[in-house]
Amino acid sequence: MSHIAIIGATGRAGGRLLDEALRRGHTVTAIARKASEKLAGRANVKAVDVDALDGPALEQALAGHDAVFSAAHFATVPPAAVIGPVKHAGVKRLLVVGGAGSLFAAPGLKVIETPNFPDAYRAEATAGGVFLDALRSEKELDWTFLSPSAEFVDGERTGKFRLGKDDLLVSAEGRSWISFEDYAIAFIDELEKPAHSRQRYTIGY
């Protein structure tokens, strides 16, 4: 079993990753500004109160782990704020909860460039693309970036989903979606049996 750290462990995606990791017997350091308050009493969880923008504190919290998951918001936590502390802490593996905006909706057309892309998500999606580009130029880390489908929603843990590469996955009914619960299954699968080293991939129904 692995000893992992999750940045943003109290958010919706980070919380599901925490649940799935514990379900499979991993030990977790949960990192968030109010981690100890929100995760008090959880078995096999070390809750550490750290602001992701506090580089020295984050580096200290990450040291000694087998892998780090980052579920931090791209618009508020830039690539260097995560990549730097992970590297300085001596952790070689970084798995990032990505976004759908950088996927391709059609050849040469990214989801963020489509006419109906919601303005409310544009800043986060743009920053997510910047983060992915930073990872692609990273020479030291063994990174993985998992983009969800267009709709990333509360749902069920079914274990039934499809994986793709750089193109948005759309169901037979024309919907692009994935639950946080099934996303977590796929990403903990990747932790346990790496298949997308230094790659971005995506998940959907």
C-alpha positions in Angstrom: 0.0 0.0 0.0 1.1 3.5 -0.7 1.5 6.5 1.6 0.0 9.4 -0.4 -0.7 13.1 0.1 -3.7 14.9 -1.3 -3.6 18.6 -1.8 -7.2 19.9 -1.6 -8.4 16.8 0.2 -11.6 18.5 1.6 -13.0 19.5 -1.8 -15.4 17.4 -3.9 -12.8 15.7 -6.1 -10.1 15.5 -3.4 -12.6 14.2 -0.9 -13.6 11.3 -3.2 -9.9 10.5 -3.9 -9.5 10.4 -0.1 -12.4 8.0 0.3 -11.3 5.7 -2.5 -7.7 5.6 -1.3 -8.8 4.7 2.2 -11.2 2.1 0.8 -8.2 0.3 -0.8 -6.0 0.4 2.3 -3.7 3.4 1.5 -2.6 5.8 4.2 -3.3 9.5 3.4 -2.0 12.9 4.4 -4.9 15.2 3.8 -3.8 18.8 3.1 -6.1 21.7 3.1 -6.5 25.0 4.9 -9.0 23.5 7.4 -8.2 19.8 7.0 -8.0 19.0 10.7 -11.4 20.6 11.3 -13.2 18.8 8.5 -11.5 15.4 8.7 -11.2 15.0 12.5 -11.3 11.3 13.5 -10.8 9.7 10.2 -8.8 6.5 10.5 -5.5 6.2 8.5 -5.7 10.0 7.7 -3.2 12.6 8.9 -4.9 15.9 8.5 -2.5 18.9 7.9 -3.7 22.5 7.8 -1.6 24.1 5.1 -2.4 26.8 2.5 -1.3 25.5 -0.8 0.4 28.9 -1.6 2.7 28.5 1.5 5.5 26.8 -0.3 7.8 25.9 2.7 4.9 24.5 4.7 3.6 22.5 1.7 7.0 21.1 1.0 7.3 20.0 4.6 3.9 18.3 4.5 4.7 16.4 1.3 8.0 15.0 2.4 8.2 11.2 2.7 5.2 10.3 0.5 5.1 7.8 -2.4 2.9 10.1 -4.5 1.1 13.4 -4.3 -2.4 14.1 -5.7 -3.3 17.7 -6.4 -7.0 18.6 -6.4 -6.3 22.3 -5.9 -8.1 24.9 -8.1 -6.0 26.0 -11.0 -7.2 29.6 -10.9 -5.9 30.2 -7.4 -3.0 27.8 -7.2 -0.5 28.2 -10.1 1.7 25.3 -11.4 4.8 26.4 -9.6 3.0 26.4 -6.2 2.5 22.7 -6.6 5.3 21.4 -8.8 8.1 23.2 -6.8 7.2 21.9 -3.3 6.6 18.4 -4.7 10.1 18.3 -6.3 11.8 20.0 -3.3 10.1 17.4 -1.0 11.7 14.6 -3.0 8.4 13.1 -4.2 8.8 11.8 -7.7 5.1 11.2 -8.6 2.5 13.8 -9.1 -1.1 13.1 -10.1 -3.2 16.1 -11.0 -7.0 16.4 -11.0 -7.4 18.1 -14.4 -10.1 20.0 -16.3 -12.0 19.4 -19.5 -11.3 22.7 -21.1 -8.0 21.6 -22.7 -9.5 18.5 -24.3 -10.5 18.5 -27.9 -14.2 18.7 -28.8 -13.3 18.4 -32.5 -10.0 18.2 -34.5 -8.0 21.3 -33.7 -10.8 22.8 -31.5 -10.4 22.7 -27.7 -13.5 22.5 -25.5 -12.6 26.0 -24.1 -12.7 27.4 -27.6 -16.2 26.1 -28.4 -19.0 28.8 -28.8 -21.0 27.7 -25.8 -18.3 27.3 -23.3 -19.5 28.9 -20.0 -17.8 32.1 -19.1 -18.1 31.2 -15.4 -15.5 28.4 -16.0 -13.2 30.2 -18.4 -10.6 31.4 -15.9 -10.3 28.0 -14.2 -10.2 26.2 -17.6 -7.6 28.6 -18.9 -5.4 28.1 -15.8 -5.9 24.3 -16.2 -4.4 24.4 -19.7 -1.4 26.4 -18.3 -0.9 23.8 -15.6 -1.0 21.0 -18.2 1.6 22.8 -20.4 3.8 23.3 -17.3 3.7 19.5 -16.7 4.5 18.7 -20.3 7.7 20.7 -20.0 8.6 19.1 -16.6 11.8 17.0 -16.9 12.0 15.5 -13.4 8.6 14.4 -12.1 6.6 11.3 -13.1 3.3 13.2 -13.6 -0.2 12.3 -14.7 -3.1 14.6 -15.5 -6.6 13.2 -15.6 -9.2 15.4 -17.3 -12.8 14.7 -16.4 -15.7 15.0 -18.8 -17.5 18.3 -19.4 -19.8 17.6 -16.5 -17.9 16.6 -13.3 -20.7 15.9 -10.8 -21.8 14.2 -7.6 -23.1 10.7 -8.4 -22.6 7.1 -7.9 -19.6 4.8 -7.6 -20.4 2.4 -10.5 -16.9 1.3 -11.7 -18.2 1.5 -15.2 -16.6 4.2 -17.4 -14.4 4.7 -20.5 -10.9 6.2 -20.6 -9.6 8.3 -23.5 -6.6 10.4 -24.4 -7.0 14.0 -25.5 -10.5 14.0 -27.0 -13.6 14.8 -25.0 -15.7 11.7 -24.3 -19.4 11.9 -25.1 -22.0 9.2 -24.4 -24.3 7.7 -26.9 -27.0 10.1 -25.6 -24.8 13.1 -26.4 -23.8 13.9 -22.8 -20.2 14.3 -21.6 -20.1 13.5 -17.9 -18.4 11.6 -15.0 -19.1 11.3 -11.3 -16.5 12.3 -8.7 -16.8 8.8 -7.4 -16.0 7.0 -10.6 -13.3 9.5 -11.4 -11.7 8.6 -8.1 -11.7 4.9 -8.9 -9.8 5.6 -12.2 -7.3 7.8 -10.6 -6.5 5.4 -7.7 -6.2 2.7 -10.3 -3.6 4.8 -11.9 -1.8 5.2 -8.6 -1.7 1.4 -8.1 -1.0 0.4 -11.7 0.5 3.3 -13.6 -0.5 3.3 -17.3 -0.3 7.0 -18.1 3.2 8.2 -17.0 3.9 11.7 -18.2 0.6 11.8 -20.0 -2.8 13.4 -19.9 -5.8 11.2 -20.2 -9.6 11.5 -19.7 -12.6 9.7 -18.3 -16.3 9.6 -19.1 -19.3 7.4 -19.5 
